[in-house]
Amino acid sequence: MQVTSKSFVANAKKGLADANLQSSLARLSTGFPIARLAAIDRMPEFEQLRDDAVAIKDHTLANLDAYLERYEEKVIESGGHVHWAADGAQARDIVLQICRDAGARTVTKGKSMITEEAGINEHLEANGIEPIETDLGEYIIQLRNEPPSHIIAPAIHLSKEQVAETFVTEHTDFPAERDLSDPRTLLEEARAILRRKFIAADVGITGANMLIAETGTSVIVTNEGNGDLTQTLPKTHIVVASIEKVLPTLEDATTILRVLARSATGQEMAVYNTFSTGPRRPDDLDGPENYHVVILDNGRSDMLGGEFNDMLRCIKCSACINHCPVYKAVGGHAYGWCYSGPMGAVLVPGLQGLAEAHDLPQASSFCGRCEDVCPVRIPLPRMLRAWRTKSYEAGLGSKTSRAGLGVWAYFARRPALYRPLMRVGVAVLAALGSLRGRGRFSVLPLAGGWTASRDLPVPEGKTFVEQWKRGKR
């Protein structure tokens, strides 16, 4: 997977100019956010559950080493194996060796952001092993050779017509002139292909929404059942998860599950919540003969205990993404990696380094919706500001933006200069707007970054400070 986080500005411009993408993103506002609100309205105790989830995650992070060791002990007791990977390269090599030991030619995969992060698919392909994504969205973008654009809806950037075109091109075993206008027909065609892949696979790879230290259990949450088939049909099951996925107990897992689906898709609970503990036992009806867990760090230990520690509470529900005005304008591919939206803008600089992703924290209007809707109350705006400060102190970003910030900071520190200048600026813009008689500017000197994609409203009334002072009287 090519990482282009450094090219956020160019990626964003491309997204803004993509008519198909803009049409797809427009539907996001009427989907997940509305369903989330309805689900929460039906659950009076939701806010208390959020507090409980925060407490669970904070306690776990404060004692992460102990719970990871406990988890490893329990996995070994159940007959499984735990492998520790410091970075993506180690994770790739570990997974490849397990696949080789199993004699694998094909590997089915459940939806997993951590395997996207580690580049597992590309590594397997380069070494002669075919990985097959079995989540429908992931399967579609794999056919198109594209990265996911959303955590829970990886193909949200595509229209039904684009998916149909992809199937016609890639599914050559079907008649070329078939009718794919009905979404159900698309689903049935993908299912027919994937069923054969499930049965033929030598190894199944899944991510994990949670790892339970109490029992050595891995938990996956899906709506399609593909995760179950991926981990029960092949002889070898590999779980790939990051260190912060561990939780102390099964009871803790149920608390997280109650806020996860409601925050993500507005469901009371996902259709499949699958708990797996070790390999198949003699009296089990199905399951793998070999069970491996690869636990990846990849920079997360460096975030522990610091100002970005709270980011490790993230349960990857995508609520912040679904409500972000910037994401809805530019789409997930603009962020240049598998993590997008506000959570990606905070997490990616921590994992890749600020030099590679310094533009991502700028992708925020600071409206605060991301923190409002986060089920584990991650203070995303605070951390975005922290990354911006670090970026400025490190001399990153364009000279123009840095110079502009420097000028603004000079006056902002001097209210006696700042306030009269603001009054003059507002008055001039209001006068120009009055002369034009349109109530907005489609073009304005020094504001091209704004007016290139939307109009700038003409100021009306007093400045905020003036109105605030009047309100205090």
LUMDREN-530703 format. One line per field, with one value per residue (C-alpha): residue number from 1; residue in one letter; x, y, z. Coordinates in steps of 0.2 Angstrom, whole numbers, plus 2048, in hexadecimal, padded with zeros to 3 digits. Each point is the difference from the previous one (the first is absolute). Layout:
// LUMDREN-530703
i <- NUM, ...;
aa <- A, ...;
u <- X, ...;
v <- Y, ...;
w <- Z, ...;
END
This chain:
// LUMDREN-530703
i <- 1, 2, 3, 4, 5, 6, 7, 8, 9, 10, 11, 12, 13, 14, 15, 16, 17, 18, 19, 20, 21, 22, 23, 24, 25, 26, 27, 28, 29, 30, 31, 32, 33, 34, 35, 36, 37, 38, 39, 40, 41, 42, 43, 44, 45, 46, 47, 48, 49, 50, 51, 52, 53, 54, 55, 56, 57, 58, 59, 60, 61, 62, 63, 64, 65, 66, 67, 68, 69, 70, 71, 72, 73, 74, 75, 76, 77, 78, 79, 80, 81, 82, 83, 84, 85, 86, 87, 88, 89, 90, 91, 92, 93, 94, 95, 96, 97, 98, 99, 100, 101, 102, 103, 104, 105, 106, 107, 108, 109, 110, 111, 112, 113, 114, 115, 116, 117, 118, 119, 120, 121, 122, 123, 124, 125, 126, 127, 128, 129, 130, 131, 132, 133, 134, 135, 136, 137, 138, 139, 140, 141, 142, 143, 144, 145, 146, 147, 148, 149, 150, 151, 152, 153, 154, 155, 156, 157, 158, 159, 160, 161, 162, 163, 164, 165, 166, 167, 168, 169, 170, 171, 172, 173, 174, 175, 176, 177, 178, 179, 180, 181, 182, 183, 184, 185, 186, 187, 188, 189, 190, 191, 192, 193, 194, 195, 196, 197, 198, 199, 200, 201, 202, 203, 204, 205, 206, 207, 208, 209, 210, 211, 212, 213, 214, 215, 216, 217, 218, 219, 220, 221, 222, 223, 224, 225, 226, 227, 228, 229, 230, 231, 232, 233, 234, 235, 236, 237, 238, 239, 240, 241, 242, 243, 244, 245, 246, 247, 248, 249, 250, 251, 252, 253, 254, 255, 256, 257, 258, 259, 260, 261, 262, 263, 264, 265, 266, 267, 268, 269, 270, 271, 272, 273, 274, 275, 276, 277, 278, 279, 280, 281, 282, 283, 284, 285, 286, 287, 288, 289, 290, 291, 292, 293, 294, 295, 296, 297, 298, 299, 300, 301, 302, 303, 304, 305, 306, 307, 308, 309, 310, 311, 312, 313, 314, 315, 316, 317, 318, 319, 320, 321, 322, 323, 324, 325, 326, 327, 328, 329, 330, 331, 332, 333, 334, 335, 336, 337, 338, 339, 340, 341, 342, 343, 344, 345, 346, 347, 348, 349, 350, 351, 352, 353, 354, 355, 356, 357, 358, 359, 360, 361, 362, 363, 364, 365, 366, 367, 368, 369, 370, 371, 372, 373, 374, 375, 376, 377, 378, 379, 380, 381, 382, 383, 384, 385, 386, 387, 388, 389, 390, 391, 392, 393, 394, 395, 396, 397, 398, 399, 400, 401, 402, 403, 404, 405, 406, 407, 408, 409, 410, 411, 412, 413, 414, 415, 416, 417, 418, 419, 420, 421, 422, 423, 424, 425, 426, 427, 428, 429, 430, 431, 432, 433, 434, 435, 436, 437, 438, 439, 440, 441, 442, 443, 444, 445, 446, 447, 448, 449, 450, 451, 452, 453, 454, 455, 456, 457, 458, 459, 460, 461, 462, 463, 464, 465, 466, 467, 468, 469, 470, 471, 472, 473;
aa <- M, Q, V, T, S, K, S, F, V, A, N, A, K, K, G, L, A, D, A, N, L, Q, S, S, L, A, R, L, S, T, G, F, P, I, A, R, L, A, A, I, D, R, M, P, E, F, E, Q, L, R, D, D, A, V, A, I, K, D, H, T, L, A, N, L, D, A, Y, L, E, R, Y, E, E, K, V, I, E, S, G, G, H, V, H, W, A, A, D, G, A, Q, A, R, D, I, V, L, Q, I, C, R, D, A, G, A, R, T, V, T, K, G, K, S, M, I, T, E, E, A, G, I, N, E, H, L, E, A, N, G, I, E, P, I, E, T, D, L, G, E, Y, I, I, Q, L, R, N, E, P, P, S, H, I, I, A, P, A, I, H, L, S, K, E, Q, V, A, E, T, F, V, T, E, H, T, D, F, P, A, E, R, D, L, S, D, P, R, T, L, L, E, E, A, R, A, I, L, R, R, K, F, I, A, A, D, V, G, I, T, G, A, N, M, L, I, A, E, T, G, T, S, V, I, V, T, N, E, G, N, G, D, L, T, Q, T, L, P, K, T, H, I, V, V, A, S, I, E, K, V, L, P, T, L, E, D, A, T, T, I, L, R, V, L, A, R, S, A, T, G, Q, E, M, A, V, Y, N, T, F, S, T, G, P, R, R, P, D, D, L, D, G, P, E, N, Y, H, V, V, I, L, D, N, G, R, S, D, M, L, G, G, E, F, N, D, M, L, R, C, I, K, C, S, A, C, I, N, H, C, P, V, Y, K, A, V, G, G, H, A, Y, G, W, C, Y, S, G, P, M, G, A, V, L, V, P, G, L, Q, G, L, A, E, A, H, D, L, P, Q, A, S, S, F, C, G, R, C, E, D, V, C, P, V, R, I, P, L, P, R, M, L, R, A, W, R, T, K, S, Y, E, A, G, L, G, S, K, T, S, R, A, G, L, G, V, W, A, Y, F, A, R, R, P, A, L, Y, R, P, L, M, R, V, G, V, A, V, L, A, A, L, G, S, L, R, G, R, G, R, F, S, V, L, P, L, A, G, G, W, T, A, S, R, D, L, P, V, P, E, G, K, T, F, V, E, Q, W, K, R, G, K, R;
u <- 800, 808, 800, 7FC, 7FD, 80D, 7F5, 7F1, 7FD, 802, 7F5, 7F2, 800, 7FE, 7F1, 7F8, 800, 7F9, 7EE, 7FC, 809, 7F6, 7F0, 805, 805, 7F0, 7F7, 80A, 7F7, 7F0, 806, 80B, 7FE, 7ED, 800, 80C, 7F4, 7F1, 80A, 806, 7EE, 7FA, 80E, 7FE, 810, 80B, 809, 804, 806, 80C, 807, 802, 809, 80C, 804, 803, 80C, 809, 803, 806, 80C, 807, 803, 803, 810, 7F7, 7F1, 80A, 80A, 7F0, 7F9, 80F, 7FF, 7EE, 803, 80E, 7F5, 7F3, 80C, 803, 810, 804, 80C, 806, 804, 809, 7FB, 7F7, 80F, 801, 7EE, 801, 80E, 7F7, 7F0, 809, 80A, 7F0, 7F8, 80F, 801, 7ED, 804, 7F4, 7FD, 7F0, 7FB, 7EF, 800, 7F2, 7FF, 80F, 808, 80F, 805, 7FD, 80C, 80D, 7FF, 7FC, 7F8, 80E, 80D, 7F6, 7FE, 812, 804, 7F4, 7F1, 7EF, 7F7, 7ED, 7F6, 7EF, 7F7, 7F6, 806, 812, 7FE, 7FA, 80F, 80C, 7F9, 803, 811, 7FB, 802, 7F1, 7F8, 7F7, 803, 7EF, 7FB, 810, 7F7, 7F5, 808, 7F9, 7EF, 7F6, 804, 813, 7FE, 7F7, 80D, 80E, 7F6, 7FE, 813, 806, 7F3, 804, 7F7, 7EF, 7F7, 807, 7EE, 7F8, 7F5, 809, 7F4, 7F9, 80B, 7FA, 806, 811, 800, 7FB, 80E, 80D, 7F9, 801, 813, 804, 7F8, 80D, 80E, 7FB, 800, 810, 80A, 80F, 801, 7F4, 805, 7F5, 803, 7F9, 7F4, 806, 80C, 7FA, 80E, 7F4, 7FE, 80C, 7F1, 800, 7F0, 7FB, 7F0, 7F9, 7EF, 803, 806, 810, 80B, 7F9, 803, 811, 805, 7F7, 802, 813, 80C, 809, 7F9, 80B, 7FA, 809, 7FD, 808, 806, 7F2, 7F2, 802, 7F3, 800, 7F0, 7F1, 7F5, 80A, 7FE, 7ED, 801, 80A, 7F5, 7F1, 807, 809, 7F2, 7F5, 80E, 806, 7F0, 7F2, 7FC, 7FC, 80D, 80A, 7F9, 80F, 80A, 80C, 80A, 80F, 80B, 80E, 800, 7F3, 7FD, 7FC, 7EE, 7FE, 7F5, 80B, 80F, 812, 80E, 80C, 7FD, 80D, 7FF, 80B, 800, 807, 807, 806, 802, 7F2, 80C, 807, 7EF, 7FC, 801, 802, 7F5, 7F9, 7FD, 7ED, 800, 804, 7EE, 7F9, 7F5, 800, 7ED, 802, 7F3, 80D, 802, 7ED, 7FE, 80F, 7FD, 811, 7FF, 7EF, 808, 810, 7FD, 80B, 80D, 806, 808, 80B, 800, 7F3, 7FB, 7F6, 7F6, 804, 806, 80C, 806, 805, 806, 80A, 80C, 803, 803, 809, 808, 7FB, 80C, 7F6, 7EF, 801, 7F2, 7F3, 7FD, 7FC, 7F1, 7F4, 7F4, 800, 7ED, 802, 7F4, 80D, 802, 7EE, 7FB, 810, 7F9, 810, 801, 811, 805, 804, 800, 80C, 80C, 7FE, 805, 80F, 806, 7FE, 80B, 80D, 7FF, 803, 80E, 809, 7FF, 7F4, 7F3, 801, 809, 7F1, 7F5, 80E, 802, 7ED, 7FF, 80F, 7F8, 7EF, 809, 809, 7EF, 7F7, 80C, 7FD, 7ED, 802, 806, 7F6, 7EE, 800, 808, 7F2, 7F3, 808, 801, 7EE, 7FA, 80A, 7F9, 7EF, 801, 807, 7F2, 7F3, 807, 7FF, 7EE, 802, 803, 80F, 811, 804, 812, 80A, 812, 80A, 7F1, 802, 802, 7EE, 7F8, 807, 7F3, 7F3, 7FA, 805, 7F1, 800, 802, 7F0, 7FE, 80D, 810, 7FF, 809, 7F5, 7F0, 808, 803, 7EF, 7F9, 809, 7F8;
v <- 800, 810, 80D, 812, 809, 80C, 805, 805, 811, 7F8, 7F1, 80C, 80B, 7F0, 7FA, 811, 7FF, 7EE, 801, 7EE, 801, 810, 7F7, 7F1, 80B, 809, 7F1, 7FE, 80E, 7F7, 7EE, 7FC, 810, 7FF, 7EE, 803, 80D, 7F5, 7F1, 80C, 807, 7EE, 7FE, 80C, 7F9, 803, 80F, 7F5, 7F2, 80D, 804, 7ED, 7FD, 80F, 7F9, 7EE, 806, 80C, 7F3, 7F4, 80C, 804, 7ED, 7FB, 7F6, 7F5, 7FD, 7FC, 7F3, 7F9, 7FE, 7F7, 7F4, 7FC, 7FE, 7F3, 7F7, 7FE, 7F9, 80F, 80A, 813, 809, 812, 80C, 811, 807, 7FC, 7F8, 7F3, 7FD, 7FD, 7F3, 7F7, 7FE, 7FA, 7F3, 7F9, 7FF, 7F7, 7F4, 7FC, 7FE, 80E, 805, 80A, 80A, 807, 810, 807, 813, 807, 811, 7FA, 7F5, 80F, 80A, 7F2, 7FD, 7ED, 7FE, 807, 7F6, 7F0, 803, 805, 7EE, 7F6, 7FF, 806, 80A, 802, 80D, 7F9, 80F, 807, 811, 7FB, 7F3, 80E, 80B, 7F2, 7FC, 813, 800, 80E, 803, 802, 811, 7FD, 7F5, 7F6, 804, 7FE, 803, 80E, 80B, 7F5, 801, 7F0, 803, 801, 7EF, 7F8, 806, 7F8, 7F0, 7FF, 803, 7F4, 7F2, 7F9, 7EF, 809, 806, 811, 806, 7FC, 80C, 807, 80F, 7F7, 801, 7EF, 7F9, 807, 7F8, 7EF, 801, 804, 7F3, 7F2, 804, 802, 7F0, 7F6, 80A, 7FD, 7ED, 800, 80B, 7F8, 80E, 80D, 811, 80C, 80F, 802, 80D, 7FA, 7F4, 7F9, 7FE, 7F6, 7F1, 803, 803, 80A, 809, 806, 80A, 7FE, 802, 7F4, 7F0, 800, 801, 7EF, 7F7, 807, 7FA, 7EF, 7F8, 801, 7F5, 80F, 810, 810, 80E, 811, 80D, 80F, 801, 80C, 7F3, 7F6, 802, 7F8, 7F6, 7F9, 80C, 80E, 7FA, 800, 813, 804, 7F7, 809, 811, 7FA, 7FB, 80E, 80D, 7F8, 7FB, 804, 7EE, 7F9, 7F3, 7FA, 7F0, 7F5, 803, 7F1, 7FA, 7F4, 7F8, 7F6, 7F2, 7F3, 7F4, 7ED, 803, 80F, 7FF, 80C, 80C, 801, 7F3, 80E, 811, 80E, 812, 80E, 80F, 810, 80F, 80B, 810, 7FE, 7FE, 811, 807, 7F8, 80B, 810, 80E, 7F4, 7F2, 802, 7FC, 7EE, 7FF, 800, 7F1, 804, 803, 80F, 80B, 80F, 7FC, 800, 811, 809, 80E, 7FF, 7ED, 803, 80C, 7F7, 7EE, 7F3, 7FE, 812, 7FB, 7F4, 7F1, 7F3, 80C, 810, 80D, 808, 7F0, 7FD, 812, 7FD, 7EE, 800, 80D, 7F5, 7F1, 807, 80F, 812, 803, 7F4, 806, 812, 806, 7F4, 809, 80F, 7F7, 806, 80E, 7FD, 7FF, 7F3, 7F4, 7F2, 801, 802, 7EF, 7F6, 7F1, 801, 813, 802, 813, 800, 813, 802, 7F4, 807, 811, 7F8, 7F8, 811, 808, 7F3, 802, 813, 7FE, 7F3, 80C, 7F5, 806, 80D, 810, 80A, 7F8, 802, 812, 803, 7F8, 80A, 810, 7FB, 7FB, 811, 809, 7F4, 802, 813, 803, 812, 7FE, 7F1, 806, 810, 7F7, 7F3, 80E, 808, 7F0, 7FB, 812, 7FF, 7EF, 805, 80F, 7F6, 7F4, 80E, 807, 7EE, 7FD, 7ED, 7FD, 7F5, 800, 7F3, 808, 80A, 804, 7F6, 7F5, 7F4, 7F1, 803, 806, 7F3, 7F4, 80B, 812, 80B, 808, 813, 805, 806, 80A, 802, 7F5, 7F2, 809, 80F, 7F5, 7F7, 810, 807, 7F0, 801, 811;
w <- 800, 7FB, 80E, 7FA, 811, 7FB, 7F1, 809, 7F8, 7EE, 805, 807, 7F1, 7F5, 80C, 7FF, 7ED, 7FF, 7FC, 803, 811, 805, 7FC, 80A, 80F, 800, 805, 80F, 80A, 7FE, 805, 80F, 80A, 800, 804, 80E, 808, 7FF, 808, 80E, 803, 803, 80E, 80F, 808, 7F1, 808, 80F, 7F5, 7F8, 811, 804, 7EF, 803, 812, 7F9, 7F2, 80B, 80D, 7F3, 7F8, 812, 802, 7EE, 803, 80D, 7F6, 7F0, 80A, 807, 7EF, 7F9, 80F, 7FC, 7EE, 803, 80D, 7F2, 7F4, 7F6, 7FC, 802, 7F6, 804, 7F2, 803, 7EF, 7F0, 7F8, 80F, 7FF, 7ED, 802, 80E, 7F6, 7F1, 80A, 807, 7EF, 7F9, 80E, 7FC, 7EE, 7FB, 7EF, 803, 810, 804, 80A, 80B, 800, 80A, 801, 809, 7F1, 7F5, 80B, 800, 7ED, 802, 7EF, 7F6, 809, 7FD, 7EE, 7FD, 807, 7F6, 80C, 7FA, 80D, 7FE, 809, 805, 807, 7F1, 801, 802, 7F2, 7F4, 803, 7FF, 7EE, 7FC, 809, 80B, 813, 80B, 802, 810, 80F, 800, 7EE, 7F6, 7EF, 805, 7F3, 7F2, 7F7, 7FC, 7EE, 803, 80A, 7F1, 7F4, 80B, 800, 7EE, 7FD, 80E, 800, 7EF, 804, 7FF, 7F0, 7FA, 7FD, 810, 80A, 80F, 804, 80F, 810, 805, 7EF, 804, 812, 7F9, 7F3, 80D, 80C, 7F2, 7FE, 812, 805, 7F5, 808, 812, 7FC, 7F7, 80C, 80A, 80D, 806, 807, 80A, 80B, 811, 808, 811, 808, 811, 80D, 80C, 7F3, 7F2, 7F4, 7F0, 7FB, 7EF, 7FC, 7EE, 7F7, 7F2, 809, 7F5, 810, 806, 7F0, 7FF, 811, 801, 7EF, 7FD, 80A, 806, 808, 802, 80A, 7FD, 80E, 807, 812, 806, 7FB, 810, 80E, 811, 800, 7F6, 80A, 7FA, 7EE, 802, 805, 7F1, 7F4, 807, 7FA, 7F1, 7F4, 805, 7FD, 7F0, 7F6, 80C, 803, 811, 7FD, 7F1, 7F8, 804, 810, 800, 80E, 7FC, 80D, 7FA, 7F2, 7FE, 80F, 7FD, 804, 7F5, 7F0, 7F6, 802, 7FB, 805, 803, 808, 800, 806, 7FA, 80B, 7F8, 808, 7F2, 80A, 80C, 80F, 7FD, 802, 810, 80F, 7F5, 7FA, 7F3, 80C, 7FE, 7EE, 805, 807, 7EE, 7FC, 7ED, 7FF, 7F4, 808, 7FF, 7EE, 7FC, 808, 7FA, 7F3, 7F9, 7FD, 7F8, 7F4, 7FB, 803, 809, 7F2, 803, 810, 7F7, 80B, 807, 80F, 7FB, 808, 811, 807, 7F2, 801, 812, 7FE, 7F0, 806, 80F, 7F6, 7F0, 808, 7FF, 7F1, 7F5, 806, 806, 7F5, 807, 811, 7F5, 7F9, 80D, 803, 813, 800, 80E, 7F9, 800, 813, 803, 7F7, 805, 80B, 80A, 801, 7F8, 800, 7EE, 7FE, 80E, 7F8, 7EF, 807, 809, 7EF, 7F8, 80D, 7FE, 7ED, 801, 80D, 7F4, 7F1, 7F6, 7F4, 7F2, 803, 7FB, 80D, 80D, 7FC, 801, 811, 806, 7FB, 807, 811, 801, 800, 80A, 80E, 7FF, 802, 7FF, 7EE, 7FC, 804, 7F6, 7F1, 801, 800, 7F1, 7F7, 804, 7FA, 7F0, 7FC, 804, 7F5, 7F2, 802, 800, 7F0, 7F8, 807, 800, 812, 7FC, 7F8, 7F3, 7FD, 80D, 801, 80D, 803, 7F0, 80B, 806, 7F0, 7F5, 806, 809, 801, 80F, 809, 802, 812, 808, 810, 80E, 803, 80D, 80D, 7FE, 802, 80F, 809, 7FC, 807, 811, 803;
END
